[in-house]
């Protein structure tokens, strides 16, 4: 399942102090069920995208060699 979350950066994230910026991040979660129960789960979150939105690193379009 893909998802999108929106929030306000109010706490420390990956060493970045709170900025008050609005953050929109996308991610995906995949689960495997067996016997009606979830037995495994994998997920990914765009942490690089979050750091870009917080101004902690340059945007991907500016990271060209």
C-alpha positions as CSV (number, residue, x, y, z in Angstrom):
1,X,0.0,0.0,0.0
2,X,1.4,3.4,-1.0
3,X,0.6,6.4,1.3
4,X,1.2,10.1,1.7
5,X,1.6,11.8,5.1
6,X,1.5,15.5,5.9
7,X,2.7,17.1,9.1
8,X,4.7,19.9,10.8
9,X,8.3,19.4,11.7
10,X,8.1,19.9,15.5
11,X,10.8,17.5,16.7
12,X,14.3,16.5,15.9
13,X,14.6,14.3,12.8
14,X,17.8,12.7,11.7
15,X,19.8,15.3,13.5
16,X,17.8,18.3,12.2
17,X,16.3,20.6,14.9
18,X,12.6,21.5,14.5
19,X,12.0,24.0,11.7
20,X,8.2,24.4,11.8
21,X,8.1,23.6,8.1
22,X,5.2,21.6,6.6
23,X,6.4,18.2,5.4
24,X,4.7,16.0,2.8
25,X,6.3,12.5,2.5
26,X,5.4,9.4,0.5
27,X,6.1,5.8,1.4
28,X,5.1,2.3,0.8
29,X,4.3,-0.7,3.0
30,X,4.1,-4.3,1.9
31,X,2.8,-7.1,4.1
32,X,2.6,-10.9,3.8
33,X,-0.3,-12.7,5.5
34,X,-0.5,-16.3,6.5
35,X,-3.4,-17.9,8.3
36,X,-5.2,-14.6,8.5
37,X,-2.4,-12.9,10.3
38,X,0.4,-10.5,9.2
39,X,3.6,-12.5,9.4
40,X,6.0,-10.1,7.6
41,X,6.1,-6.4,6.7
42,X,8.5,-4.3,4.6
43,X,8.4,-0.6,4.2
44,X,10.2,2.4,2.7
45,X,9.9,6.1,3.5
46,X,11.4,9.0,1.4
47,X,13.8,10.3,4.2
48,X,15.9,12.1,1.6
49,X,12.8,14.0,0.5
50,X,12.0,15.0,4.0
51,X,15.6,16.3,4.5
52,X,15.2,18.3,1.3
53,X,11.9,19.8,2.5
54,X,13.5,20.8,5.8
55,X,16.3,22.5,4.0
56,X,18.9,20.2,5.5
57,X,20.3,19.3,2.1
58,X,20.0,20.6,-1.5
59,X,17.2,19.4,-3.8
60,X,17.9,16.5,-6.1
61,X,17.8,18.7,-9.2
62,X,20.7,20.7,-7.7
63,X,22.8,17.7,-7.0
64,X,24.1,17.2,-10.5
65,X,27.9,16.7,-10.9
